Amino acid sequence: MGRLRSGPLKELQALYAARIRPPPAIVEVDERHPSPPVLLRAREGKLILGALPPDTPLIALDATGEQWSSRALADRIGEWRDHGSPELAFAIGGADGLHSTVLERANVTLSLGSMTWPHLLVRGMLLEQLYRAQQILAGHPYHRG
């Protein structure tokens, strides 16, 4: 959810997106009609689900999700890849989080930790972890954890 404007967060996103092969498709959806949080999340949920490619595994990022290590993320990505999923989709909600319809559709709900992160910063953090997972799966020494 949301559109990044020029600045450090967009640069961070571009830095890691450029390292991932093949490059990730980043689909930005934005709901601009001011609404109470409950209605806003519902509309955002429809936008997110509408942007998903059919039959693509969905990983929803939410504070209530499972917490994985970088290696565990790489292992799961490798499992999906090895079982015929050429693409994965990651959903990052707006400031009020993801709607229940997105969480219900998700194959996995993942948390980046118990701290609260700005949803636009999460993009760069997620892209770095996807790059790290790619390097782990390739046996590259980038990951030293």
Secondary structure, 3 states (H helix, E strand, C coil): CCCCCCCHHHHHHHHHHHHCCCCCCCCCCCCCCCCCHHHHHHHHHHHHHHHCCCCCCEEEEEEEEEECCHHHHHHHHHHHHHCCCCCCEEEECECCECCHHHHHHCCEEEECCCCCCCHHHHHHHHHHHHHHHHHHHHCCCCCCC
